[in-house]
Amino acid sequence: MARKIGSRYTAHQILGRGSAGTVWLGEGPDGPVAVKLLREDLASDQELVGRFVQERTALLGLEHPNVVSVRDLVVDGNDLALVMDLVRGTDLRTRLERERRLAPEAAVAIAADVADGLAAAHAAGVVHRDVKPENVLLDMQGPLGPGGSHRALLTDFGVAKLIDTPRRTKATKIIGTPDYLAPEIVEGLPPRAAVDIYALATVLYELLAGFTPFGGGHPGAVLRRHVTETVVPLPGIPDELWQLIVQCLAKAPASRLRASEMGTRLRELLPMLAGMPPLDVDEPESDPEEEPEPAASAAPAAPVVERARRGAVPLVPGAKPDSNRDTHTSMRVPGPDELAGGARGTARVPRAAGAPRPGSARHRAVARRRRITLGVAGAVVAAAVAVGAWLATSDDGSAAPTQPATHATSATP
């Protein structure tokens, strides 16, 4: 059913639902638009509405080929909405779910587009704060770029900032999606432009590998890894690309590249990536301490089925995924003891295709079967040696009686 949004827009069809609101296909004076209608509880928050109006000038002035432009902000009764350009295509998460990982040339071309969009936003004093595949749209109607990539546009500028009001999220809260949060946000520091660079480098890693560098498992473990763990190298990519990713994932914000530098350097790397196939690495399994020990059994172990993981971990217990996977919300900042982690750490190490991760349930099951096999083989050898020794010491050289053989067999586990 169609509904009016303010006096100039009509919303016709729901395109997706997220934690912040609902995206509609709408119609305005200049043609089709996308309308993000924020939740009613947000619209009734007078402090947020005032903040919304204050951000209007900055958001409306953000124009760039790699940014989904905000055309209007509507405050009308219970309606609080962003009216945006309509992009004919899909989001990057949908493509990742279909292809799992991208060829390096296409991945780098998409990341370069997003970096260019961020450069324009940062120059205008706008920090996105929630860069993730769900917020990158691919223009399916435009010309193809390097590696067959579609032009990428970054959307949802300002939404995380609008929701992050002082009353709604205190100093002990954080806003964002766990897999892509920069360490300084986890530690409670104010977000600057460098947080977008960290998030984009995480997205690039995910496009190449099929999983995020610090994701997987409980959200608290994910946040701890951002602060305490170093990123594990990906095999098969040029060293120049890897060094760029490492620099942009630096724990210290000042060590990261600026968005304009990142975009330029990524485009310089495109010629050496032409024709490279997607990487052949398997996703790491969950942390060993988060997996139950398989029950001991004399029967052969059943094959271990690896669990598929999502691109982002929802912070709301029991939350169900929605059509646009908009998952940013607030969460308590972990204390220093929680961030310190255990002695073993929680790094999730990429491995060669088909190989189990050391310490994983599958790795332990394989090791257990190997120990049982070696134990049986050792017992058989011990029995053979015992029988040989008895024959060598026999007075008449006759066949060995059954008692020693039976005793040796009983030694088998």
N, C-alpha and C positions, 0 to 999 in steps of 0.2 A: 504494500500500500504506500502510495506517495505521501510525503509529509513536507511541509514548508520549513525551511531553515532560514530564519530571519525574513526579510521582505524581498530578497533577491534570488534565493536559491530554493530548488525543490529536489528532495532526495527520493530516488525511485527504487533502488535495489541495494540490498546489503552485499558488500564485497567481502567483508571479513569482520571478525570480532577480536578484540584484544583486551588486556587488563586495564587499559586506559579508556577504552570506548569502542565505538563501532564505526567502520568505514563504509560509506555509502557511495554508490554511483549517483551523481546528481547532475542537475542542469542549472546553468546560470545565464546571465545576460550575454555572455560571449561563447556559450556552448557547453559541452560536457565538462564536468569537474569531478574531483574526488572530495568528499566531505567527511572529515574525521570528527564525529560527534562524541565529545567526552562524556563520561559517566555522569549521572544525575548528582551523585554525592560530590563530585568535583565542581559541577556547575553551581551547587548551592553554597560552596565555600567562598565567602566574600573576599577573603584575603587572596585566594588563588585567582579570582576574577580580576582583582586589581592588578595582580602581577601579570596576568594574561594581557591586559590592556597595555601595560608598560612595555611588554615585549613586542607589541604590534609593529612598531616602526622598524625594529631590527629585522624581524622575520619577513616583513613584506619587502624589505629592501634587498633581500638575498636572492640575486639572480645569477645563475650560472648553468651552462649546458649539462653539468653533472650533479645538479641539485634539483629536486622536485620543488618548484617554487610554491610558496604560500601566497595565494591571491587575496585572501581576506580572512579576518577573524570576526566571528559572529558571537555577540553576547546579546541574547534575546530571551528574557524570561528564564526558563529552566534550560535553555539551550546554550551550550558553550562549544563552539565548533571552529575547526580550521578548514578553510576551503583551499584545496590544492590542485595543481595541474593533474590531469588524468593521464597516466602512463599506460599505454597499450602493451602489456607484456606480463611478466611474472616476477616474483622476487627471487633473490639469489638462493635462499633456503630451499625453495622448491626445486631449483636446478640441482643443488647439491644432493637432495634426497633422491633425485632421479639418476644422477651420474656418479654419486659418491665422492669423486674427486675430479678435478679438471686438469687438462694438460697445462704445463707450466706457462706456456705463452698466453693462453686465454686467462689463466689465473692472474698473471702479472698485469695484463692489459686491464682487467676489471679493477684490480687494486689501484692502478695508476689513475683510472677515472675517478674513483672515490677520493684518492689523495688530492686530485685537482679540485674537486668539490669542497673538500675540507679546507684547502688553502684559501678559497674564496670566503668561506664562512669565518675562518680565523681572522682573516684580514678585516672582516666586518665586526669583529669582536664577539662572534657567536661560537660557542663550544657545543658540539652535538651531544656528547655524554652517553650515547647508547648506540655506537656503531656495531652492527652485527648483520649477518646475512639477511635476516628478516626485514631490515631497514634499507636494503639495497635493491632497487628495482632495475629490471633489464628491459630496455626498449626494443621490443620485437619487431617494430615497424621501421626502424632506422637501418642504415647500412651496417654490414658486419665489419668488425675491427680485426686486429691481430689474433690469429688462432681461431677465427670464426666466432669471436666474442661479440655480444651485443653491448651497446653503450649502456654503462651503468650510471644510475642516478641515486643519490643518497636522499632519503626521505625522513620524516618525523623529527626535523629540527625543532628544538625547543620543548618537546613534549616532556622529557624527563626533567628539565629545568622547571617547567611550569608546575609539575606535580610536587617537586621538591621544595615545598614551602617550609619556613622555619617551624611553624606549628605542626605540620604534618610529619616532618622528618627531623628529629632533634640531632644533636651532635653525635649521638650514639647510633645513628642510622646511616645506611648507605643506599644509594639508588643505582640500579644497573642490572645487567644480566651477568651472572657469576663467571661464565667462561671468558668474558671479554673485559673484565674489570681490571684497571691498572692498579698496581700495588699501592700507590698513594691514596687511592679511593678506599681501598680495604683498610688502610691505616688511619682513615678519618680526615685526611687532608682535603682542602678544597680542590675541585677539579679544574684544571687548566687545559690549554689546547693539547698538551702532550698526552692526555688520557685518550684522545681520539686516535693519535698515532699508535699507541699501544694496542688499542682495540682493532685498528685496521691491520696491523701486523699479525694479530691473532687470527683475523679473518683470512688473510693471505696464507698463513700456515695451514688453516683448515681447508682452503681450496686445494692446496697441494697435497695434503696428507689424508684428508677425509675425516679428520678429528682435530679438536683444538689442543694446543700444547699442554694446558694445565687442567683440562676439564675431566669429567667422569667421577662418579661417586657422589658422596654427600656434599652439599654446597659448602659446608665449613671446610672440608678438605680441599675443595677447589680454591677457595679464597686463600687458604694457607699456602698452597703451591705458588700462587701469584707472588707472594711475598718472599718465600724461602727457597724455591726451587729454581734451577737454571734450565733453560729450554734444551731439549735433547735434539741433536742434529738429525736432519732428514737426509737419507742417502739418495744420491742420484741427481742432485741439483748443482749448478755451478757455484763455486765458492763465493763469487761476487754477490749472488742472490742471497746465499745463506748469511753472509756477513751483514747485509742490509737488514734482514729479518732480525738477526741478533741485536743489532744496534737499536732497532725500533722497539724491541722487547726489553730494553735495558730497564733495570729496577729504578734507576735514578732518572727522573723526567728530563733533566737538563742534558742527558747523554743521547736522547733520541733525536732523530731528524725532525725538521719542520715539515709540514705537509707539502709545501712547494718543492722542497729538496727531495722528499720521498717520491713524489710524482715524476720529477725529472729523472732521477736515477733509475726508477723502474722502467721508464720508457727507453732509456739507454741500454737496458739489458734485453729488450725484446728480440733483437736480431739473433743473439746466441741461443735463444730458446725456441726458435722456429723449428717445427717438426718433432720436438721432443714429446714422447708419449707420457701419459699420466704415470706418476710414481707407483712402484710396485711394493707397497708396504702394507702390513696389516695393522689394524687398530689395536692399541694396547688394551689388555683386559683390565678389570677393576683391580684396585689395590689388594694385595694379599690379606691385609688385616681386615678387610671388609668382606671377605669371602669365607663361607663355612668350610671346615675341613671335610673332605669326602669320608663317608663311613668306611671303616676297614672291612674288607670282605675277601673270602677266598675265591669268590667268583671273579672273572675278568671284569675290569672296570668298564662301565658304559661310556660311549663317546661323549666328550664334553662339548656342549653346544654353547658357543660364545654368544653373549648377549649383545643385541644391537643397542646402540646408544643414541641419544638425541643430540642435536646441535647445541642445545642450551638446557641447563638444569633449572626447572621452575623453583622459585623460592617459597611458594605458597603450598603447604602440605595438602595433598589430595587434589591439586589443581589439574584440570583436564586441558589438553592442548586444544587450541582453537585455530581457526582458519588462517590467521596471519601470525601466530606464535609471538604475539607482543607480550613479553614476559617480564619487563622491568617492574620492580617493586622495591619496597624498603626491607632492610634486614639489619639486625644488630651488628655493630662492628666487633669482630673478635678481639679478645684480650691478648696481651703479649704472650701469655703462656700457651694460648690456643694456636697462635701463629707460629710458635717455635717448632711445633711438630715433634714427632718421635725421632729416635736415633736412626731408624731405617729410612725416614723420609717417605714421600709419597709420589715420587716421580713416576710418570707413566712412559716407559721407554718404547719407541717404535721398534718393530722387529721385522725380519724378513718374512715374506708371505708364507703362511702355513706353519711358522715356528711358534711354539708357546712362549709366553713371556715368563722369564725366571721369577719364581715365587708365586705364580698364578695357580689357580686350581687345576688347570690343565697340565701345567708343568709338574705340579706335585703328583698328579695321578700317573703321569708318564714315569716319573722318578720312582714311585712306589712299585709300579709293575717291573721296572728294571731291577730294583732291589730284590723283589721276590724271585725273578728269573735267575739272578746271580746267586741267591741263597740256595735255590734248588740245584743249580749246576755245581756249587761248591760242595753240597752234601753228597752228590753223586760221585764227585772226584774223591772225596774223603772215604766213601764206602769202597771205591775201587782200590784205593791205596791200602786200606785195612785188609781187604781180602787178599791182595797180592802179598802183603807182609806175612799173613798167616800161612799162605801156601809155601812161601819161601822157608818158613821155619818148621814145616810139617816133617815128622820123622820118616813116614813112608811115601810121601808125595801123592797120597790118595786124594780123591775129591773132597773138598771141604764139607764138613757137616753143616746142618742147617742153622745151628744156634748162632755162630758168629755172624753169618750173613743176615739173619733176622735181627740181631742186635745192631748191626751197622745200618740197616734200613730204617730202624726206628729212630735214628738220629736225624732223619730228614725232617725239616720243619713242616 
